[in-house]
């Protein structure tokens, strides 16, 4: 075994036994059930269908997960909701036991899996810092040395002697992360809990995790923020239905995940159930094409056609189309209110078309979110409603625009020598 190995996981699986849901009974049903209970018990003992016990079925949250992580590596674990990410972290943190397989962990583990992990509600922030340090095997002198740094990072100096049960979720997260990151764990495990914090604190946490990794410690990071995963991690692991779908360089894994997820989500609008809004207006179709025909290229004008239906005539509606890249970073927005081109009322069912100026987007895949609102309230919102590919083009006659790596768009320009 290499001395550099920090975590070795082999065939790790976790099965849960789920009780089948039982429907609600009326009083009459309860009486009949009580009278027939002896007969059902006898049937169950004879092995017949309809045992007295409620039915159960097995659910595999993880299945045959294997990977190896060396000291100082930062692993980004990604996947859709329910893919098994949090279950994996709980197994590695020894919160729950695996059904099969094993995980060898070489080093002291600091975990932040949910808000307030390991905190005692009745103790103050100060007391919880010392308790957490003791659980990590640190003595009082070591904790004293780190105490001021932890408090300063958490930015809750004023409330450090207040019981943590009175903390907001943001304060909880600030202190919990500060403790987990500063008490020198050899392995730091962080779940999506950082999403609770504000943007500036998230940025500070990402910087701290990068600093922890530079000191030779191992970090496992679960997040739905692909930009954060790419900036922090060199290796990515994608889970799907509890199994490892892909492991390798983080850029490749993130690209595969986003393409797969977006293609799954970009189903016909009328079939989409994951929409938001009051439903008074529904977007029923979207078509994105080049206004000139043919492929969409860097210099193309887009033609976006939206179809909708409503329960009545629309008054002062607002239609919005946002376009973003693979990491969900916005590129541009089309907004009927911004340019004013719609009449005051629209029929209850119809379509509208937007023609843009040349988009000047660097080559790559783009994803489209759609929304419509009335009187300030959201009527319909569909995320990742469609996608389109921008092809490279010799836009200025001096070579094609390179693939999207560092920038998302180019602009008309003229260079002169002074």
Secondary structure, DSSP 8 states (H G I E B T S, - for coil): --TTEEEEEEEEEEEEEEE-------HHHHHHHHHHHHHHHHHHHTT-SS-SS--EEEEEEEEEEEEEEETT-EEEEE-STTSSHHHHHHHHTTSS--SEEEEEE-S-EEEE-STTTT--TTSBHHHHHHHHHHHTT--HHHHHHHHHHHHHHHT-GGGTTSBGGGS-HHHHHHHHHHHHHHTT-SEEEE-GGGGGS-HHHHHHHHHHHHHHHHTT-EEEEE-S-HHHHHHH-SEEEEEETTEEEEEEEHHHHHHHHHHHHHHHH---GGG----BS-SSEEEEEEEEEETTSS--BTT-EEEEEEEEEESS-EESEEEEEEEE-TT--EEEEEEHHHHT-S-SEE-SEEEEEEEEEE--B-BEEEEEEEEEEETTEEEEEEEEEEEEEEB---TTSSS---BSSS-SB---------
